[in-house]
Amino acid sequence: METTSGSIAENKKLGALMEQHEQNTDCQLKTVVADYKYGTAENFVACHRQGVVTHLGDAQDKTRQRGRYFRSGAF
């Protein structure tokens, strides 16, 4: 996890976060879960090449509906 200002492009942080996780846990990463801001073609391809299963929102999906699964009060 990394806290950044709102001006940082989150999608550019995935590789470094994955590497940091592996260093901190001394375990090979198998699965990545992140919101749609990480769901770029570049991130999908990078994870696939490393054999990492992705559960990323699709940054190109313009049809997604906010609040479709959980109301904001559920958090």
C-alpha positions, 0 to 999 in steps of 0.5 A, a space after each residue: 500500500 502506498 499513500 500518494 497525492 491525488 495528482 499521482 497516476 495510480 495505474 503507474 504504481 502497480 508494478 512497484 507495489 507488486 514488487 514491494 509486496 514480494 519483498 516484504 512477504 518473501 512470497 511470490 505474488 499470485 493474485 492482484 486485486 485493485 479498482 478500475 484505475 489500475 485496470 489498464 492494458 499495460 497492467 493486465 499484460 504485465 501481470 499476465 506475463 508474470 503469471 499473476 491472476 488479475 481482478 482489476 476493474 477495466 479502466 476502459 469500461 465506460 458502462 460501469 455503474 457506481 454503487 451497483 453492488 454496495 451502497 456507500 453506507 455499507 463501508 
